[in-house]
Amino acid sequence: MKELRFKFTVAKNMLFILTHLPKAKRYIRKTDTYTDEDRFIFAQEIMHRMRKSSKTETDVYGMENLPKENGYIMYSNHQGKYDGIGILLSQNQPCRALWRKDTADKFVARECAGLIMAKLIDSEHELLKVLRILNEIANEVKDGHNYLIFPEGKYEENHNNLQEFKHGCFRSSLKSKAPIVPIAVYDSWKSMNTRNLFKKVTTQIHYLKPIYYDEYKDMNETQIAELVKSRIQARLDEIENGTVNAKLSRKITLRDRKTIKKSSKELTDNESAI
């Protein structure tokens, strides 16, 4: 059972989950009452609980590389169930995601996907439907929303090794002409994709320098995929060699009582207004 640690984390938080999922469904349903920020923050609260229970700390580097203006797409390598959790917990503002339908349509993940307004994609979708989803993402990015995409599509037991990047997802960047932010996650697989139940682990998230439209406007999707992959691979190599020259932006520790400091009052106020 290679995901024993994840299953133990879920079981350990069953009472918390059962009391919070009805609230999550309400936030998802009442779009006129709750803002994107309200829903995102509530999703972070659930993810934060899962992170702490999995005994995971995360070192976040390069947050200064995130564009000042919203409306960009982040592309990250994929290692395991914690990848998205770690990245979304490090965000200070709402972020949507492209999520595989088979993994999003599961207990807890289903509600988190709804809260962050994720786009669900199925490997069995017809090409036209996939293109429509990617175009929808591009339009939402143009409207100022940020997106997280895993171009590898899935993880296996690749750990800190990169897999093939599916170039099709970079269509959203070409359509939106938005900044691309490569992300390198390291040791993220150790958080929830191992059999060790009690060992504390530390993962790393590296936000790399953004790639602006002027740099990739003459490239096709395949060339952009190779460019982003090469940037991520270079950072993974630096981590392995101990030659990283990056500023630690934030350390998410087990002592953190809450990842998001604002919005508890906002959510309470919204509840009382219903």
C-alpha positions in Angstrom: 0.0 0.0 0.0 2.2 2.8 -1.3 -0.4 5.5 -0.3 -0.8 4.1 3.2 0.4 7.5 4.7 -2.3 9.3 2.8 -5.0 6.9 3.8 -3.9 7.2 7.4 -4.0 11.0 7.2 -7.6 10.9 5.9 -8.7 8.4 8.6 -7.1 10.4 11.3 -9.1 13.5 10.3 -12.4 11.8 9.6 -14.3 13.8 12.2 -12.9 17.0 10.9 -13.7 16.0 7.4 -17.3 15.0 8.2 -18.0 18.3 9.9 -16.3 20.5 7.2 -17.6 18.8 4.0 -21.2 20.0 4.5 -19.8 23.6 4.9 -17.7 23.1 1.8 -20.7 22.0 -0.2 -22.6 25.1 0.9 -19.7 27.4 -0.1 -19.6 25.7 -3.5 -23.4 26.0 -4.0 -23.9 29.5 -2.8 -21.9 31.4 -5.3 -23.8 34.7 -4.6 -22.9 34.5 -0.9 -19.3 33.4 -0.9 -16.5 35.0 -3.0 -13.7 33.2 -4.7 -11.4 34.2 -1.8 -13.9 32.8 0.8 -14.0 29.4 -1.0 -10.2 29.3 -1.6 -9.5 30.1 2.0 -11.8 27.3 3.2 -10.1 24.9 0.9 -6.8 25.9 2.3 -8.1 25.2 5.8 -8.9 21.6 4.8 -5.6 21.2 3.1 -3.7 22.7 6.0 -5.3 20.1 8.4 -4.2 17.3 6.0 -0.7 18.7 5.8 -0.2 18.9 9.5 -1.6 15.4 10.0 0.8 14.0 7.4 3.7 15.6 9.4 4.8 17.6 6.5 6.8 20.9 6.5 7.4 22.8 3.3 10.2 25.2 2.4 8.9 27.7 -0.2 11.5 29.6 -2.4 11.1 32.3 -5.0 7.7 33.8 -4.2 9.1 37.1 -5.4 9.0 35.6 -8.9 5.3 35.5 -8.9 4.0 38.3 -11.2 2.5 41.3 -9.3 -0.6 41.3 -11.4 -3.0 38.4 -11.4 -3.6 36.4 -14.6 -0.8 33.9 -15.0 -0.4 30.1 -15.3 1.9 28.0 -13.1 3.2 24.7 -14.4 4.7 22.3 -11.9 6.2 18.8 -12.0 4.1 16.1 -10.4 5.2 13.6 -7.7 2.3 12.7 -5.5 -0.9 13.8 -3.7 0.8 16.6 -1.8 2.0 18.5 -4.8 -1.1 20.6 -5.3 -1.8 20.9 -1.5 1.7 22.4 -0.9 1.5 24.8 -3.8 -2.0 26.0 -3.0 -1.2 26.4 0.7 1.8 28.7 -0.3 -0.5 31.0 -2.3 -1.7 34.3 -0.8 -4.6 34.7 -3.2 -7.1 32.4 -5.0 -5.7 30.0 -7.5 -7.6 27.6 -9.7 -6.3 24.4 -11.2 -6.6 21.9 -14.0 -7.4 18.6 -12.3 -7.8 15.1 -13.6 -11.4 14.0 -13.2 -10.6 10.5 -11.9 -8.5 11.9 -9.0 -10.8 14.9 -8.3 -13.9 12.7 -8.1 -12.9 11.2 -4.7 -13.7 11.8 -1.1 -12.4 15.2 0.1 -10.7 15.9 -3.3 -14.1 16.4 -4.8 -15.0 19.2 -2.4 -11.5 20.9 -2.6 -11.8 20.9 -6.4 -15.2 22.6 -6.2 -13.9 25.1 -3.7 -11.0 26.3 -5.9 -13.2 26.1 -9.0 -11.0 23.6 -10.7 -11.4 22.5 -14.3 -11.8 18.8 -14.5 -10.3 16.9 -17.5 -10.8 13.3 -18.4 -8.3 11.3 -20.4 -11.2 9.8 -22.3 -12.6 13.3 -23.3 -12.9 13.9 -27.0 -10.3 16.3 -28.4 -12.8 19.1 -29.0 -13.9 18.9 -25.3 -10.3 19.1 -24.1 -9.7 22.1 -26.4 -12.8 23.8 -25.0 -11.6 23.3 -21.5 -8.1 24.7 -22.3 -9.7 27.7 -24.1 -11.9 28.3 -21.0 -8.8 28.4 -18.8 -7.2 30.9 -21.2 -10.3 33.1 -21.0 -10.4 33.0 -17.2 -6.7 33.8 -17.1 -7.4 36.8 -19.3 -10.0 37.9 -16.7 -7.3 37.9 -14.0 -7.5 34.4 -12.5 -4.4 32.4 -11.8 -4.1 28.7 -12.7 -2.0 25.7 -11.6 -1.4 23.0 -14.2 0.6 19.7 -13.9 1.8 19.1 -17.5 3.0 15.6 -16.7 -0.7 14.8 -16.2 -0.2 12.2 -13.6 2.5 10.7 -11.2 3.7 7.2 -10.7 6.8 6.3 -8.7 8.8 8.9 -10.5 9.8 10.7 -7.2 12.2 13.6 -8.1 12.5 12.5 -11.7 10.6 14.3 -14.5 8.2 12.5 -16.8 7.0 13.5 -20.2 5.4 16.9 -20.4 2.1 16.9 -22.4 2.4 19.9 -24.6 -1.3 20.4 -25.2 -1.9 22.1 -21.9 0.4 25.0 -23.0 -2.3 26.0 -25.4 -3.9 28.0 -22.6 -0.7 30.1 -22.4 -0.6 30.8 -26.1 -4.3 31.7 -26.1 -4.1 33.9 -23.0 -0.6 35.4 -23.7 -0.1 35.3 -19.9 3.1 34.9 -17.9 4.2 31.3 -17.3 5.6 30.5 -13.9 7.5 27.2 -13.8 7.4 25.4 -10.4 9.8 22.7 -9.2 8.6 20.6 -6.3 11.1 18.4 -4.5 10.6 15.5 -2.2 6.8 16.2 -2.3 6.1 12.5 -2.9 7.4 11.7 0.6 4.4 13.5 2.2 1.6 11.2 1.3 2.8 8.6 -1.1 4.9 6.3 1.2 4.2 3.6 3.7 6.0 5.4 6.6 3.2 6.7 8.9 5.1 8.7 11.5 8.3 10.2 10.0 8.3 14.0 9.6 9.2 15.1 6.1 10.2 18.4 4.6 9.3 19.2 1.0 10.4 22.1 -1.2 8.6 24.3 -3.6 10.6 26.6 -6.0 8.8 29.3 -7.9 11.1 30.0 -10.9 11.5 33.2 -12.8 8.4 33.8 -15.0 8.5 33.4 -18.8 6.6 36.3 -20.4 4.8 36.2 -23.7 7.5 38.0 -25.6 9.8 35.1 -24.8 7.5 32.3 -26.0 5.3 34.0 -28.6 7.2 32.5 -31.5 7.2 29.0 -30.1 4.7 26.2 -30.6 3.2 24.2 -27.7 5.9 21.5 -27.9 8.7 24.0 -27.7 7.1 25.8 -24.7 6.7 22.5 -22.9 10.4 21.7 -23.5 11.4 25.2 -22.3 9.4 24.9 -19.0 10.6 21.3 -18.5 14.2 22.4 -18.9 13.9 25.2 -16.4 12.4 22.8 -13.8 15.0 20.1 -14.5 17.8 22.7 -14.0 16.4 23.6 -10.6 16.0 19.9 -9.6 19.7 19.4 -10.6 20.7 22.4 -8.5 18.9 21.0 -5.5 20.5 17.6 -6.0 24.0 19.2 -6.3 23.4 21.6 -3.4 24.0 24.6 -5.6 20.7 26.4 -5.3 21.0 30.1 -5.0 17.5 31.1 -4.0 15.9 33.0 -1.2 13.7 31.1 1.3 10.4 33.0 1.1 8.5 31.1 3.6 8.6 28.0 5.8 5.4 26.2 6.5 6.0 24.3 9.7 4.1 21.8 11.9 3.7 24.6 14.5 1.7 26.8 12.1 -1.7 27.0 13.6 -3.2 28.4 10.4 -1.7 28.9 7.0 -4.2 31.6 6.1 -4.5 34.3 8.8 -7.3 36.3 7.3 -10.9 35.3 6.4 -11.9 33.3 9.5 -13.9 36.4 10.5 -15.1 36.9 6.9 -16.4 33.3 6.7 -18.1 33.7 10.1 -19.7 37.0 9.0 -21.0 35.3 5.8 -22.4 32.4 7.8 -24.3 34.7 10.0 -25.7 36.6 7.0 -27.4 33.4 5.6 
